[in-house]
Amino acid sequence: MTLTVTKRQGVVVWLYSLRQVKQLRRYGLVYYTSKRMKYVYLYVDIDQAEMAVEKLKKLHYVKRVSLSQRPNIDMDFGARVGKPEEMITQKTDSEELD
C-alpha cells in the first residue's frame, strides 16, 4: 500500500450568509470559515479546480470566488537567505530577460 499525495488548490468563496457552509462540503474540503468576514477557504483537487470554481460562481448565495496563488509562487527560498534585497531584485530582473 502506497501513499499518494494529490495536488490541491485553495479556493476562497465569499458568501452573503454563512447558512450554506455545509452545502460547500460537496465541492471540496472546508478548511476555514470566517464568521466576521463571511468567507470560506476550501481545498479542491487541482485538476478539478476550474470546474469547481465555475459551479460555485453559479450558486445564488456566493458573492465572489477566487483561486489561491500559492501553486504559482516559487517557494524555494534557499538561494535568497542572507542576501540583500537589491541583489535578489537584480537577479530576478535578469532572469526575466532570459
Secondary structure as the mmCIF struct_conf table of DSSP 4:
data_model
#
loop_
_struct_conf.conf_type_id
_struct_conf.id
_struct_conf.beg_label_comp_id
_struct_conf.beg_label_asym_id
_struct_conf.beg_label_seq_id
_struct_conf.end_label_comp_id
_struct_conf.end_label_asym_id
_struct_conf.end_label_seq_id
HELX_LH_PP_P HELX_LH_PP_P1 VAL A 5 LYS A 7
STRN STRN1 ARG A 8 LEU A 15
BEND BEND1 TYR A 16 TYR A 16
HELX_RH_3T_P HELX_RH_3T_P1 LEU A 18 GLN A 20
TURN_TY1_P TURN_TY1_P1 VAL A 21 VAL A 21
HELX_RH_3T_P HELX_RH_3T_P2 LYS A 22 ARG A 26
TURN_TY1_P TURN_TY1_P2 TYR A 27 TYR A 27
BEND BEND2 GLY A 28 GLY A 28
STRN STRN2 LEU A 29 SER A 34
TURN_TY1_P TURN_TY1_P3 LYS A 35 LYS A 38
STRN STRN3 TYR A 39 ASP A 45
HELX_RH_3T_P HELX_RH_3T_P3 ILE A 46 GLN A 48
HELX_RH_AL_P HELX_RH_AL_P1 ALA A 49 LYS A 57
TURN_TY1_P TURN_TY1_P4 LYS A 58 LYS A 58
BEND BEND3 LEU A 59 LEU A 59
TURN_TY1_P TURN_TY1_P5 HIS A 60 TYR A 61
STRN STRN4 VAL A 62 LEU A 67
BEND BEND4 GLN A 69 GLN A 69
HELX_RH_3T_P HELX_RH_3T_P4 ARG A 70 ASN A 72
BEND BEND5 ILE A 73 ILE A 73
TURN_TY1_P TURN_TY1_P6 GLY A 78 GLY A 82
BEND BEND6 LYS A 83 LYS A 83
HELX_RH_AL_P HELX_RH_AL_P2 GLU A 85 LEU A 97
#
